[in-house]
Amino acid sequence: MRVIGHTHRARTRAKARQLGVATEIVDDIAKSVSGADIVILATPISTFERVFSEAAGALPNGCIVTDVGSTKVWPHQCAARTLPKNVYYVGSHPIAGSEQRGVEFARDDLFDRALCILTTTKKTNRQAVQVLKKFWTKLGCFVKLMRPAEHDRILAYVSHLPHITAASLINANNSDELKFAGKGFIDTSRIASGPENIWADVLVTNASNVARGIDRITKELANLKMAIKSKDKKQIEAILKAARRKRATLIDYKMKRRELIP
C-alpha cells in the first residue's frame, strides 16, 4: 500500500518527510490523487470546495473521496457540486484526536476504539460505504452510519457546543483571575486551545444547530442561576445530581464499549 500526502506548506511537507508519515509527500494536489483508490481530505472545511475542484480532473474512475471534517451537510453539498460522476463521495468523521494540530501530533493509536461516523445520502454508492467501513474498522474504529443532517444536529450538541462553552469559560475571566485556576478549570477548558480557524469553519457550517445548542445550555444556566439566586439548596442539588447521574451513565456506556480504558 502506498500513502501519498499533500500539503501546500513547504515547512509541513519537510516535517512530514522527516517523520515518515507517508510513502511520498508532494506539493501538487493533482499528483497526490492521480493514482488513488481512496482520497481523504483533512483541511479546514472552508477549503473543501476549492480542493475538490482542484482535484476533480485528476481523480481516477471509481475513486472514493472522503473527509474528516466535523460537519457533514456542507461537505456533501460541495462534493455534489464539484466532484465528477465517476467518483464516489462518502463523509467520514472519526471522533478522535485532541485540541492539537499538525503532523507532529500524529499517533499510531489515534483511532483505537474510537467512533467513526460515515454519512450517506440516497445517492451514496453502497460499495464505497462498505470499503470505507472496512478501512476505518481496520484502523481500530467503531463505525456508525448517519445522514448528514442527523450528524450535524447531534454533533452540534456533543462536540461543537462543548468547544464554545470552553471558550466562553476562558473569556469570562480576565488574565489575573486565570492565574488562580486549578486542574479542574484546566481540564474543563482544554478544548478551547483548538485552532480558531478550524473551529470557525465548523460553527459557520453548522450555524443553526449550534445556535439551538446555545439556547439549550443558556436555558440550563438560567435554571441554575434562578435556583442559586433564590438560595434554593434542594433545587441546586437536584440539578447537580441529575447531571452527575447522567454523566455516570455516559461513562458506564463508554466503558462497556471500551471507548474509555480505566
BALOBA-1460 file (C-alpha; in Angstrom, 3 decimals):
// residues 262
<rec num="1" residu="m" x="0.000" y="0.000" z="0.000"/>
<rec num="2" residu="r" x="1.244" y="3.482" z="-0.901"/>
<rec num="3" residu="v" x="0.207" y="6.585" z="1.024"/>
<rec num="4" residu="i" x="0.655" y="9.902" z="-0.782"/>
<rec num="5" residu="g" x="0.429" y="13.090" z="1.270"/>
<rec num="6" residu="h" x="-0.174" y="16.636" z="0.056"/>
<rec num="7" residu="t" x="0.061" y="19.997" z="1.812"/>
<rec num="8" residu="h" x="0.579" y="23.455" z="0.367"/>
<rec num="9" residu="r" x="3.045" y="24.455" z="3.108"/>
<rec num="10" residu="a" x="6.697" y="23.660" z="2.369"/>
<rec num="11" residu="r" x="7.510" y="23.541" z="6.079"/>
<rec num="12" residu="t" x="4.800" y="20.980" z="6.711"/>
<rec num="13" residu="r" x="5.996" y="18.868" z="3.777"/>
<rec num="14" residu="a" x="9.510" y="18.902" z="5.198"/>
<rec num="15" residu="k" x="8.252" y="17.885" z="8.655"/>
<rec num="16" residu="a" x="6.086" y="15.105" z="7.182"/>
<rec num="17" residu="r" x="9.058" y="13.704" z="5.251"/>
<rec num="18" residu="q" x="11.220" y="13.875" z="8.360"/>
<rec num="19" residu="l" x="8.613" y="11.966" z="10.383"/>
<rec num="20" residu="g" x="7.989" y="9.451" z="7.607"/>
<rec num="21" residu="v" x="4.219" y="9.718" z="7.815"/>
<rec num="22" residu="a" x="3.641" y="8.745" z="4.166"/>
<rec num="23" residu="t" x="5.272" y="6.893" z="1.297"/>
<rec num="24" residu="e" x="5.611" y="10.164" z="-0.594"/>
<rec num="25" residu="i" x="4.856" y="13.836" z="0.141"/>
<rec num="26" residu="v" x="4.030" y="16.049" z="-2.847"/>
<rec num="27" residu="d" x="3.262" y="19.720" z="-3.438"/>
<rec num="28" residu="d" x="0.649" y="19.224" z="-6.176"/>
<rec num="29" residu="i" x="-2.944" y="18.192" z="-5.481"/>
<rec num="30" residu="a" x="-3.469" y="16.562" z="-8.874"/>
<rec num="31" residu="k" x="-0.320" y="14.459" z="-8.475"/>
<rec num="32" residu="s" x="-1.344" y="13.392" z="-4.979"/>
<rec num="33" residu="v" x="-4.690" y="11.950" z="-6.125"/>
<rec num="34" residu="s" x="-3.942" y="10.748" z="-9.676"/>
<rec num="35" residu="g" x="-3.463" y="7.086" z="-8.734"/>
<rec num="36" residu="a" x="-5.613" y="6.974" z="-5.607"/>
<rec num="37" residu="d" x="-8.170" y="4.383" z="-4.585"/>
<rec num="38" residu="i" x="-9.201" y="6.491" z="-1.577"/>
<rec num="39" residu="v" x="-8.699" y="10.235" z="-1.102"/>
<rec num="40" residu="i" x="-9.040" y="11.650" z="2.423"/>
<rec num="41" residu="l" x="-9.410" y="15.409" z="2.793"/>
<rec num="42" residu="a" x="-8.125" y="16.766" z="6.126"/>
<rec num="43" residu="t" x="-8.154" y="20.531" z="5.608"/>
<rec num="44" residu="p" x="-10.302" y="23.357" z="7.044"/>
<rec num="45" residu="i" x="-13.913" y="22.913" z="5.924"/>
<rec num="46" residu="s" x="-13.942" y="26.295" z="4.162"/>
<rec num="47" residu="t" x="-11.338" y="24.940" z="1.702"/>
<rec num="48" residu="f" x="-13.274" y="21.812" z="0.710"/>
<rec num="49" residu="e" x="-14.941" y="23.180" z="-2.420"/>
<rec num="50" residu="r" x="-11.671" y="24.607" z="-3.750"/>
<rec num="51" residu="v" x="-9.731" y="21.407" z="-3.035"/>
<rec num="52" residu="f" x="-12.450" y="19.215" z="-4.552"/>
<rec num="53" residu="s" x="-12.390" y="21.408" z="-7.672"/>
<rec num="54" residu="e" x="-8.598" y="21.304" z="-7.972"/>
<rec num="55" residu="a" x="-8.516" y="17.521" z="-7.539"/>
<rec num="56" residu="a" x="-11.566" y="16.700" z="-9.655"/>
<rec num="57" residu="g" x="-9.862" y="16.381" z="-13.034"/>
<rec num="58" residu="a" x="-7.145" y="14.046" z="-11.726"/>
<rec num="59" residu="l" x="-9.332" y="11.632" z="-9.746"/>
<rec num="60" residu="p" x="-9.313" y="8.102" z="-11.219"/>
<rec num="61" residu="n" x="-12.532" y="6.422" z="-12.268"/>
<rec num="62" residu="g" x="-14.151" y="4.711" z="-9.263"/>
<rec num="63" residu="c" x="-12.038" y="6.579" z="-6.704"/>
<rec num="64" residu="i" x="-13.611" y="7.043" z="-3.268"/>
<rec num="65" residu="v" x="-13.384" y="10.549" z="-1.819"/>
<rec num="66" residu="t" x="-13.976" y="11.252" z="1.861"/>
<rec num="67" residu="d" x="-13.020" y="13.810" z="4.503"/>
<rec num="68" residu="v" x="-12.584" y="14.040" z="8.260"/>
<rec num="69" residu="g" x="-14.465" y="17.306" z="8.818"/>
<rec num="70" residu="s" x="-16.622" y="17.899" z="11.886"/>
<rec num="71" residu="t" x="-19.703" y="18.928" z="9.894"/>
<rec num="72" residu="k" x="-21.182" y="16.948" z="7.053"/>
<rec num="73" residu="v" x="-24.071" y="18.714" z="5.282"/>
<rec num="74" residu="w" x="-21.695" y="21.273" z="3.748"/>
<rec num="75" residu="p" x="-19.092" y="18.718" z="2.529"/>
<rec num="76" residu="h" x="-21.833" y="16.638" z="0.890"/>
<rec num="77" residu="q" x="-23.089" y="19.769" z="-0.892"/>
<rec num="78" residu="c" x="-19.554" y="20.679" z="-2.013"/>
<rec num="79" residu="a" x="-18.940" y="17.180" z="-3.308"/>
<rec num="80" residu="a" x="-22.210" y="17.139" z="-5.255"/>
<rec num="81" residu="r" x="-21.321" y="20.447" z="-6.919"/>
<rec num="82" residu="t" x="-17.686" y="19.790" z="-7.784"/>
<rec num="83" residu="l" x="-16.763" y="16.105" z="-7.970"/>
<rec num="84" residu="p" x="-17.178" y="14.170" z="-11.236"/>
<rec num="85" residu="k" x="-19.868" y="11.495" z="-11.501"/>
<rec num="86" residu="n" x="-17.310" y="8.716" z="-11.934"/>
<rec num="87" residu="v" x="-16.017" y="9.044" z="-8.342"/>
<rec num="88" residu="y" x="-17.838" y="8.298" z="-5.084"/>
<rec num="89" residu="y" x="-18.073" y="10.639" z="-2.092"/>
<rec num="90" residu="v" x="-18.831" y="9.434" z="1.447"/>
<rec num="91" residu="g" x="-18.481" y="11.639" z="4.513"/>
<rec num="92" residu="s" x="-16.271" y="10.428" z="7.394"/>
<rec num="93" residu="h" x="-15.935" y="11.805" z="10.897"/>
<rec num="94" residu="p" x="-13.559" y="9.856" z="13.147"/>
<rec num="95" residu="i" x="-14.210" y="11.214" z="16.626"/>
<rec num="96" residu="a" x="-10.623" y="11.135" z="17.816"/>
<rec num="97" residu="g" x="-7.669" y="13.412" z="18.312"/>
<rec num="98" residu="s" x="-7.123" y="16.385" z="20.575"/>
<rec num="99" residu="e" x="-7.002" y="20.168" z="20.546"/>
<rec num="100" residu="q" x="-3.536" y="19.962" z="18.978"/>
<rec num="101" residu="r" x="-2.965" y="20.216" z="15.234"/>
<rec num="102" residu="g" x="-0.045" y="19.453" z="12.968"/>
<rec num="103" residu="v" x="1.664" y="16.380" z="11.568"/>
<rec num="104" residu="e" x="3.943" y="16.188" z="14.604"/>
<rec num="105" residu="f" x="0.942" y="15.280" z="16.784"/>
<rec num="106" residu="a" x="0.078" y="12.176" z="14.735"/>
<rec num="107" residu="r" x="-0.129" y="8.909" z="16.723"/>
<rec num="108" residu="d" x="-0.394" y="5.331" z="15.565"/>
<rec num="109" residu="d" x="-3.047" y="4.614" z="18.198"/>
<rec num="110" residu="l" x="-5.188" y="7.663" z="17.394"/>
<rec num="111" residu="f" x="-8.192" y="5.658" z="16.192"/>
<rec num="112" residu="d" x="-8.012" y="2.751" z="18.632"/>
<rec num="113" residu="r" x="-11.611" y="2.079" z="19.782"/>
<rec num="114" residu="a" x="-12.757" y="5.490" z="18.535"/>
<rec num="115" residu="l" x="-16.167" y="6.055" z="16.969"/>
<rec num="116" residu="c" x="-16.144" y="6.933" z="13.268"/>
<rec num="117" residu="i" x="-19.365" y="8.212" z="11.698"/>
<rec num="118" residu="l" x="-19.914" y="7.679" z="7.971"/>
<rec num="119" residu="t" x="-22.513" y="9.974" z="6.423"/>
<rec num="120" residu="t" x="-24.569" y="8.909" z="3.434"/>
<rec num="121" residu="t" x="-27.496" y="10.070" z="1.315"/>
<rec num="122" residu="k" x="-29.849" y="8.195" z="-1.009"/>
<rec num="123" residu="k" x="-27.355" y="8.780" z="-3.822"/>
<rec num="124" residu="t" x="-24.298" y="7.448" z="-1.947"/>
<rec num="125" residu="n" x="-22.649" y="4.420" z="-3.535"/>
<rec num="126" residu="r" x="-23.141" y="1.461" z="-1.184"/>
<rec num="127" residu="q" x="-19.977" y="-0.325" z="-2.243"/>
<rec num="128" residu="a" x="-17.948" y="2.793" z="-1.425"/>
<rec num="129" residu="v" x="-19.559" y="2.855" z="2.016"/>
<rec num="130" residu="q" x="-18.526" y="-0.748" z="2.641"/>
<rec num="131" residu="v" x="-14.952" y="-0.048" z="1.532"/>
<rec num="132" residu="l" x="-14.681" y="2.904" z="3.925"/>
<rec num="133" residu="k" x="-16.341" y="0.969" z="6.722"/>
<rec num="134" residu="k" x="-13.688" y="-1.720" z="6.336"/>
<rec num="135" residu="f" x="-10.945" y="0.920" z="6.116"/>
<rec num="136" residu="w" x="-11.889" y="2.702" z="9.365"/>
<rec num="137" residu="t" x="-12.531" y="-0.610" z="11.152"/>
<rec num="138" residu="k" x="-9.015" y="-1.785" z="10.285"/>
<rec num="139" residu="l" x="-7.670" y="1.410" z="11.847"/>
<rec num="140" residu="g" x="-9.424" y="0.459" z="15.086"/>
<rec num="141" residu="c" x="-12.686" y="2.419" z="14.844"/>
<rec num="142" residu="f" x="-16.267" y="1.517" z="15.626"/>
<rec num="143" residu="v" x="-18.281" y="2.647" z="12.583"/>
<rec num="144" residu="k" x="-21.812" y="4.078" z="12.569"/>
<rec num="145" residu="l" x="-23.815" y="5.299" z="9.567"/>
<rec num="146" residu="m" x="-25.827" y="8.527" z="9.674"/>
<rec num="147" residu="r" x="-27.498" y="11.015" z="7.385"/>
<rec num="148" residu="p" x="-25.509" y="14.280" z="7.133"/>
<rec num="149" residu="a" x="-28.240" y="16.381" z="8.768"/>
<rec num="150" residu="e" x="-28.576" y="13.960" z="11.697"/>
<rec num="151" residu="h" x="-24.804" y="14.025" z="12.177"/>
<rec num="152" residu="d" x="-24.681" y="17.821" z="12.254"/>
<rec num="153" residu="r" x="-27.590" y="18.094" z="14.699"/>
<rec num="154" residu="i" x="-26.134" y="15.630" z="17.215"/>
<rec num="155" residu="l" x="-22.509" y="16.755" z="16.908"/>
<rec num="156" residu="a" x="-23.563" y="20.362" z="17.436"/>
<rec num="157" residu="y" x="-24.691" y="19.382" z="20.935"/>
<rec num="158" residu="v" x="-21.949" y="16.952" z="21.968"/>
<rec num="159" residu="s" x="-18.906" y="18.359" z="20.144"/>
<rec num="160" residu="h" x="-19.355" y="21.901" z="18.859"/>
<rec num="161" residu="l" x="-21.210" y="23.217" z="21.920"/>
<rec num="162" residu="p" x="-18.521" y="21.979" z="24.364"/>
<rec num="163" residu="h" x="-15.898" y="23.895" z="22.404"/>
<rec num="164" residu="i" x="-17.711" y="27.218" z="22.504"/>
<rec num="165" residu="t" x="-18.616" y="26.618" z="26.154"/>
<rec num="166" residu="a" x="-14.931" y="26.116" z="26.987"/>
<rec num="167" residu="a" x="-14.020" y="29.244" z="25.014"/>
<rec num="168" residu="s" x="-16.711" y="31.234" z="26.812"/>
<rec num="169" residu="l" x="-15.483" y="29.987" z="30.189"/>
<rec num="170" residu="i" x="-11.987" y="31.245" z="29.389"/>
<rec num="171" residu="n" x="-13.231" y="34.572" z="28.047"/>
<rec num="172" residu="a" x="-15.452" y="35.122" z="31.114"/>
<rec num="173" residu="n" x="-12.295" y="35.512" z="33.233"/>
<rec num="174" residu="n" x="-9.513" y="38.071" z="32.964"/>
<rec num="175" residu="s" x="-5.828" y="37.201" z="32.864"/>
<rec num="176" residu="d" x="-5.222" y="37.902" z="36.559"/>
<rec num="177" residu="e" x="-8.141" y="35.697" z="37.610"/>
<rec num="178" residu="l" x="-6.980" y="32.859" z="35.386"/>
<rec num="179" residu="k" x="-3.679" y="32.665" z="37.283"/>
<rec num="180" residu="f" x="-5.590" y="31.082" z="40.158"/>
<rec num="181" residu="a" x="-7.230" y="28.383" z="38.034"/>
<rec num="182" residu="g" x="-6.763" y="24.818" z="39.236"/>
<rec num="183" residu="k" x="-6.657" y="21.477" z="37.457"/>
<rec num="184" residu="g" x="-10.441" y="21.270" z="37.227"/>
<rec num="185" residu="f" x="-10.563" y="24.540" z="35.315"/>
<rec num="186" residu="i" x="-7.684" y="23.446" z="33.081"/>
<rec num="187" residu="d" x="-9.417" y="20.126" z="32.319"/>
<rec num="188" residu="t" x="-12.770" y="21.797" z="31.651"/>
<rec num="189" residu="s" x="-11.322" y="24.433" z="29.324"/>
<rec num="190" residu="r" x="-8.808" y="22.209" z="27.482"/>
<rec num="191" residu="i" x="-10.589" y="22.185" z="24.146"/>
<rec num="192" residu="a" x="-10.579" y="25.989" z="23.994"/>
<rec num="193" residu="s" x="-6.967" y="25.524" z="22.821"/>
<rec num="194" residu="g" x="-8.219" y="24.264" z="19.450"/>
<rec num="195" residu="p" x="-7.280" y="26.293" z="16.333"/>
<rec num="196" residu="e" x="-9.705" y="29.157" z="15.825"/>
<rec num="197" residu="n" x="-9.803" y="28.933" z="12.016"/>
<rec num="198" residu="i" x="-10.786" y="25.254" z="12.109"/>
<rec num="199" residu="w" x="-13.495" y="25.870" z="14.683"/>
<rec num="200" residu="a" x="-14.845" y="29.000" z="13.000"/>
<rec num="201" residu="d" x="-15.423" y="26.860" z="9.893"/>
<rec num="202" residu="v" x="-17.211" y="24.220" z="11.956"/>
<rec num="203" residu="l" x="-19.500" y="26.745" z="13.639"/>
<rec num="204" residu="v" x="-20.324" y="28.628" z="10.440"/>
<rec num="205" residu="t" x="-21.153" y="25.444" z="8.511"/>
<rec num="206" residu="n" x="-23.420" y="24.197" z="11.312"/>
<rec num="207" residu="a" x="-24.790" y="27.542" z="12.459"/>
<rec num="208" residu="s" x="-28.472" y="26.744" z="13.047"/>
<rec num="209" residu="n" x="-27.759" y="23.587" z="15.062"/>
<rec num="210" residu="v" x="-25.075" y="25.300" z="17.156"/>
<rec num="211" residu="a" x="-27.416" y="28.223" z="17.818"/>
<rec num="212" residu="r" x="-30.042" y="25.779" z="19.120"/>
<rec num="213" residu="g" x="-27.356" y="24.190" z="21.294"/>
<rec num="214" residu="i" x="-26.525" y="27.587" z="22.777"/>
<rec num="215" residu="d" x="-30.236" y="28.032" z="23.559"/>
<rec num="216" residu="r" x="-30.191" y="24.670" z="25.346"/>
<rec num="217" residu="i" x="-27.248" y="25.453" z="27.574"/>
<rec num="218" residu="t" x="-28.472" y="29.015" z="28.200"/>
<rec num="219" residu="k" x="-31.728" y="27.553" z="29.480"/>
<rec num="220" residu="e" x="-29.865" y="25.185" z="31.810"/>
<rec num="221" residu="l" x="-27.682" y="28.016" z="33.126"/>
<rec num="222" residu="a" x="-30.761" y="30.209" z="33.638"/>
<rec num="223" residu="n" x="-32.445" y="27.469" z="35.692"/>
<rec num="224" residu="l" x="-29.345" y="27.030" z="37.831"/>
<rec num="225" residu="k" x="-28.924" y="30.795" z="38.178"/>
<rec num="226" residu="m" x="-32.512" y="31.133" z="39.423"/>
<rec num="227" residu="a" x="-32.008" y="28.379" z="41.997"/>
<rec num="228" residu="i" x="-28.760" y="29.963" z="43.207"/>
<rec num="229" residu="k" x="-30.183" y="33.480" z="43.438"/>
<rec num="230" residu="s" x="-33.126" y="32.209" z="45.470"/>
<rec num="231" residu="k" x="-30.752" y="30.099" z="47.602"/>
<rec num="232" residu="d" x="-32.877" y="27.028" z="46.858"/>
<rec num="233" residu="k" x="-30.424" y="24.391" z="48.023"/>
<rec num="234" residu="k" x="-32.735" y="21.476" z="47.208"/>
<rec num="235" residu="q" x="-33.168" y="22.652" z="43.625"/>
<rec num="236" residu="i" x="-29.442" y="23.238" z="43.227"/>
<rec num="237" residu="e" x="-28.730" y="19.726" z="44.489"/>
<rec num="238" residu="a" x="-31.393" y="18.272" z="42.189"/>
<rec num="239" residu="i" x="-29.843" y="19.923" z="39.131"/>
<rec num="240" residu="l" x="-26.322" y="18.850" z="40.053"/>
<rec num="241" residu="k" x="-27.471" y="15.330" z="40.947"/>
<rec num="242" residu="a" x="-29.212" y="14.942" z="37.584"/>
<rec num="243" residu="a" x="-26.009" y="15.962" z="35.804"/>
<rec num="244" residu="r" x="-23.867" y="13.615" z="37.920"/>
<rec num="245" residu="r" x="-26.164" y="10.652" z="37.218"/>
<rec num="246" residu="k" x="-26.363" y="11.406" z="33.509"/>
<rec num="247" residu="r" x="-22.597" y="11.596" z="33.271"/>
<rec num="248" residu="a" x="-22.204" y="8.338" z="35.218"/>
<rec num="249" residu="t" x="-24.494" y="6.625" z="32.700"/>
<rec num="250" residu="l" x="-22.421" y="8.058" z="29.856"/>
<rec num="251" residu="i" x="-19.128" y="6.858" z="31.368"/>
<rec num="252" residu="d" x="-20.597" y="3.412" z="32.024"/>
<rec num="253" residu="y" x="-21.729" y="3.163" z="28.387"/>
<rec num="254" residu="k" x="-18.318" y="4.217" z="27.076"/>
<rec num="255" residu="m" x="-16.520" y="1.825" z="29.422"/>
<rec num="256" residu="k" x="-18.671" y="-1.131" z="28.340"/>
<rec num="257" residu="r" x="-17.830" y="-0.348" z="24.707"/>
<rec num="258" residu="r" x="-14.184" y="0.039" z="25.753"/>
<rec num="259" residu="e" x="-14.081" y="3.504" z="24.227"/>
<rec num="260" residu="l" x="-12.647" y="4.511" z="27.618"/>
<rec num="261" residu="i" x="-9.954" y="2.491" z="29.307"/>
<rec num="262" residu="p" x="-9.818" y="2.651" z="33.144"/>
